[in-house]
């Protein structure tokens, strides 16, 4: 699950769903796109991702960031 690290509401509400599914919540924002080491770490883990949930939609987690990880 991916949520914005800028506001707590999306991540907080998604925490219950994450707990039920045993999934982590990865907090991110536009600035993470420039952090190559974090992006590379997530790219290395993408094969373990069976389904991705974007909590708060594109307004909360920029599509450009997810494109760097999953494309």
Helices and strands as residue ranges (DSSP letters): E 2-4, H 8-21, E 26-28, G 30-34, H 36-45, G 46-48, E 54-55, H 57-60, H 63-70
